[in-house]
Amino acid sequence: MEVCYQLPVLPLDRPVPKHVLSRRGAISFSSSSSLFGAPDPRQLSQRRGAISYDSSDQTALYIRMLGTCVVFKQLFARDVRVRSQVGFEPERRSSHPYLCIDFRTLHTRLGCGSTSASYDPERRVHRLLSFQRYLHSSRLLRGVPQQIPLHILDEDYTGQARCMLEKVGNWNFDIFLFDRLTNGNSLITLTFHLLNQYGLVELFQLDMVKLWRFLVMVQEDYHSDNPYHNAVHAADVTQAMYCYLREPMLAKSLTSKDILLGLLAAATHDLDHPGVNQPFLIKTDHYLATLYRNTSVLENHHWKSAVGLLRETGLFSHLPAEDRLNMERDLGSLILATDISRQNDYLSRFRLHLDQENLCMSTASHRHFVLQMALKCADICNPCRPWELSKQWSEKVTEEFFQQGDIEKKHKLEVSPLCDREMNTVGNIQIGFMTYVAEPLFAEWARFCDTRLSQTMLGHMGLNKASWGGLQQEPAPVSEEAEPSTACADTGDAATAPSDGSTATTAGGTSSKEIPQGSRES
C-alpha cells in the first residue's frame, strides 16, 4: 500500500537539515522518531543503505522524495532480510560479507597499515551496497560530491536525443553520441523508451515510479570507470537487442513476455561487472568464485544482482508469485547464456537446429533459445558495427584487458591471456576475436535470419577485420625527439588512453583498478 502526500517545497535559499539528506534523495527514520526532529544516534548506528530502523522495534518507515511528492511505505524486517521461499537467493547487499570490497580502493587499505578494528565498523555499515554503490556512499560520507550527478526525475528527453530515438532501430545508431546527449543516462533513457514503445509498461501494469527507480539503480550499479563493461555498453547491447527483436523471424513469433525479458536481460546482463574476468576472480580466491563454484561466476553475479534490484524496487510485486519466479528464472537463463566460455555449447546446439530445420518458433522453449542466441549476438556485436563505432569499442575492451594485466603484474600474478599490453595490440586481439568467436556465431545467425541486417553485420565485420589487418602492417611512427624511456613498447599503445577518460597504467604508475580480497599474493 502506498500513500502519497504533497509537502511544501523548502525555499532554495534555505539549507536542508543534514539528517534529512541521504543517498539518492532518500530520507530514512525510525517509526519511533519524529519526522523532522533530530535523529536518535542509536538509530543512526543501525543504518543499512537507505534504510534505518530501531533495533528494538525492527519496523521502519522510510520516505523517498520524488520531486515534491513523498511516498510513505511500511517496511518490515522480513523485507529487509528477505529469504527466498524456493531455495533461491538474489544478490542482496547483505548476502555476502565482502561486497563492500572494491578493486579500486583496496590498495589504499593494504598500504595504509590500519588495523582491522578501526575499519570493521565502516564495513558493517556498507555491507548492503554493491561495488558501485559502495563508492557512491563512501564519497558521500567523506563529503566528496559525485563527479557526474544523476538527474533522476529530469524533464522528458527532447531535442537531438529525441530525434535519435526516432531512429533507434538503425544499426549505425551512435550510442556514444546518444550518451552525451542524455547527460550520461543513455541506459535509462533508451530502455524506458523501448519498453514504452512496445507498450509493455501498460500491458504488464508496471508502476512508472518503480520502473524508473529500477532503471536508475541498474545504471548506478554499472561501474562508470570500467573502460568497457559500463552502462554505455549495456545501452549498446540493449539497442542491438532491439534491432534483433525487429527481425521478421522474431517479430512475428515472440510474445510480449519474451520481448520484456529480452530487453531487461540486455540492460542488466553485465550488472555490477568488476572490470576483470572470471579467471582473475578464481586465481585470486575471490568470494564470488567460491560462491558460484568457479562456474559462470560473473554471469551468476549479474543475474542475482538484477533479481535483487527487481525485488528491492518491487517492479513485479503486483504479479502472482509463480509468474515473478518464472520471470526471474528466465531472466537468469538469458544472462547466463552470455558466458563466453560456453560459446561452443550454444553454437553447436544452434547449428544442429539449423541443420535439422526443427526450430519451431511457436514452442516456448525454442523461442527462449532464440532469445539466448540473440542476446549472445548483441553482447559481442561490436565487430559488426560501422568502423567508427567498432574501433572505439575495440580500444575500450582492450584497455580493460590491459588494466587487468597491469594489476596482475603489480601483484606478481600470472598475466592472463590477451592482458599484457607489452605482448598484445588492439589489432591482433580483435582479429583473433573476429576469426574464432564472432564470425562463426554471426554466420549461423545469418543462416537463421537471412536478412539485410545480417548481411550488413557480416559486411561490416569483414571490413573491420581488414582495417585492423592494415593497421597491423603499418609501422608505428616514433618521434626522434622522444626519449627511449617514453617510446612505445608496442603498436597497441593507442588503447592505453581510452576515450572514456579512464586512467591507464604507466611504467611507474598504478592502475585505476586494484586487486580484490582473497589474493594469493605473497
Steps between C-alpha positions, in 0.01 A plus 500: 500500500643837400365839609632819345505828692578840351746688720585869473818571308779656703638829366814463295695737726414297807740214579356154544582339837780248467301220658239542225750412231623156406602305190294565185264741671367245749392602850509226760375504857364268764132469570573614855662826388339821383499601137736795512635461855861431573588137428573261783874405493400145593287485184769651280737228614254243363482653153514258209531668158193722461311332789538569871310321769466475874668175605246451779209540262645389165212669323601795287322772313692656218433787267630540148468844353391521136503869410242648740318169548587286799413131502440333836533126525499261793801271491537200732813320604414201286520726193844625597635152564310327223544126460374317197227245544634277224865463599604787275687798638539820299821702514392713799739753648504310828539156345878495498736667746753624245277686257644822639850413379575689181790442264575870468526574871652187651859600435465807721385278787779249447763771497379722781567239772174567683380235738186301433346629823492856368344399170244239608227750600510659153479158332192410697330820387556435130438129459167555331661690216626373166849586377381811320264624770773450758708754311208745485428456870862536607531823301188632669631413847831670421320810374623451141227570243444259215682595183198443275170593668210280403178689437241242601179686419611733225277626218413262220771456237477770236695647214774296340467204736135463412583521130753221546239283672284525190777308321586262784445202270785600266810283524731804477343653813778694678464407866796719599331811360169399656668459839639852478163643395329335796760625749634149562155344542489301176406169666208647696366706210537231235353213703208710623427612144504146360277362775256782431521456124399134529217592737646273768455752782125507448466133406677372815359786711847607610512780754678793333678611818619147576614450139693826495657422836598154378667641187682767701633238741605276210697782340657590835620145555704502180855620568550824310880472530508168313625583151269241342260326740299806595148636452577619146585143400173384656311766302677394181407134557139603571485695173645203309250269668219727383630475142492120523152497654377686191629231264205329322577154642475637853250784466222274376556232766614653828249572773489816709660309788786392270561860395491627858748234611725566202525873569548461876764230450689723258489794743620294799722235338825650641359657817765588761783368279830550688709556186694173527423157355408169659852347501621803695232450766583131525875535536463775761258287706230762472189421702279511186704219345453295816130583519429385146754216502711648218213457252360800309612712793438844352180402318351356819592819683338715229184293516469496878575873514221565249257286701600688814409831335171362370405395851636813663295727274197268491470541124317167464349492848147533357538178299412156640789340689538218246520747211764706683717194562466389137603847383806493726603152384455586131696821550781297653494250215552782251779668696683170562502441124743793461778297665763499226654180638182316398500645149565169324217325685239751390644528150494121450138482613406788270680344205331166563155661505574678174635186334193301602264793431305422815486842666131560572435857608156407629671294774588699810830318559614562141407868519699528822802335338482746210489784753814358660676499165378852425639626831831324434520676164408836652764458771788457254366697203767772519705354210183521288446872552626766258873561532466832685303330779671162489847653537400686816358184659810303404728750668285506813480124548873462434580771753294313759700185423825690539395655829437152637843394376657798675339394829626145453853622433500731799396220734728241337216287364509314171382740231180379334493442122446819296560715809868585452529839331864428414418180312166584333348773288142607439522374145621146563252453787210615282601293198522188715164574667328549166653187350431254779199645686298759309507366143376146582214638713379762253532261208250267669278793594494601134387148413213537744415862407608554142409867493654827396615562858682166520683566176583852613654368821711244315609768256607738775690224676692414185592865442598552864718191498675625187545844657666355809720288277607809311579687821708203619718521189561875532824584686443691821652850466743587781600860555877565481469740791340239727720359772558124499310458829188653349506311171206275430556138592257374237262616230200470731573807715202675347292284728677622813322834485132413476261766385275459806758658724605195699853505634750273333799350676838644417844357556527635851136561586211307636185385331156642574401149609663299774511142613195373693483324833621143535808535280774243507756776488790415728 
